Amino acid sequence: MTYVILCLGFLAVAGVIGLWALAVHRRSRKGSDFSWQAVLAAAVVLLLLTAVFDNVIIGVGLVDYSDEQISGVRIGVAPIEDFSYSIAAVIMLPALWVLLGRVQSRRSTHAQ
């Protein structure tokens, strides 16, 4: 299995959960505490940190990738596939915030 296929699996799962959360968010109309600007800012910061620290750990030899297992596209010395985990995190965390917030809201409603 190549890293590209592995990353596509992670992104597919994140995408499905993200779309589910988006549908729940739009249906509930309780989106006043959700900020797309905050998600975008987090994405930029996380991708920058990934670029810096992946290049450091690969550059000093802590981690290495087989050229046969990656796409060959790199940012510095970091393979582009490494950035998929950051993208998945940026999709999943807000999605889980929306979905778990809805569960918590239901529990609070039933407890009263």
Secondary structure, 3 states (H helix, E strand, C coil): CCHHHHHHHHHHHHHHHHHHHHHHHHHHCCCCCCCHHHHHHHHHHHHHHHHHHHHHHHHCCCCCCCCCCCCCCEECCEECCHHHHHHHHHHHHHHHHHHHHHHHHHHHHHHC
